[in-house]
Amino acid sequence: VGGMFLPQITMVEFLYGFTYGLVFFGMGSWQGFKTMLRIILCVIFHIVVLNLCLTSYLLMPLMKMSFNNLVIMRAVSALISMAIQLVVLSFISKYISSFRKVLK
């Protein structure tokens, strides 16, 4: 079973990866408050702008639902995703210098 290809959703997924790259580019090991602030801003951007707003807007014609209904429907999963992203990105930022040594 397959679905249809939506280039708009592919662009949103590209923006997810691009913003992760911006956050972690040039980052050394764990740097404290500045690093945590970058991670929190990245996650807020992902959840609010990309997930709740942009993806919900792009799914409106496909789901035949209003924007508000889609946002409400997707809010619980967005909150769970936010918690998971914060934990995983904090872990990655703490050990990023070790990851880079292994990859070289």
Secondary structure as the mmCIF struct_conf table of DSSP 4:
data_model
#
loop_
_struct_conf.conf_type_id
_struct_conf.id
_struct_conf.beg_label_comp_id
_struct_conf.beg_label_asym_id
_struct_conf.beg_label_seq_id
_struct_conf.end_label_comp_id
_struct_conf.end_label_asym_id
_struct_conf.end_label_seq_id
HELX_RH_AL_P HELX_RH_AL_P1 PRO A 7 PHE A 24
TURN_TY1_P TURN_TY1_P1 PHE A 25 GLY A 26
BEND BEND1 SER A 29 SER A 29
TURN_TY1_P TURN_TY1_P2 GLY A 32 GLY A 32
HELX_RH_AL_P HELX_RH_AL_P2 PHE A 33 ILE A 44
HELX_RH_PI_P HELX_RH_PI_P1 PHE A 45 THR A 55
HELX_RH_AL_P HELX_RH_AL_P3 SER A 56 MET A 63
TURN_TY1_P TURN_TY1_P3 LYS A 64 LYS A 64
HELX_RH_AL_P HELX_RH_AL_P4 PHE A 67 LYS A 94
BEND BEND2 TYR A 95 TYR A 95
HELX_RH_AL_P HELX_RH_AL_P5 ILE A 96 LEU A 103
#
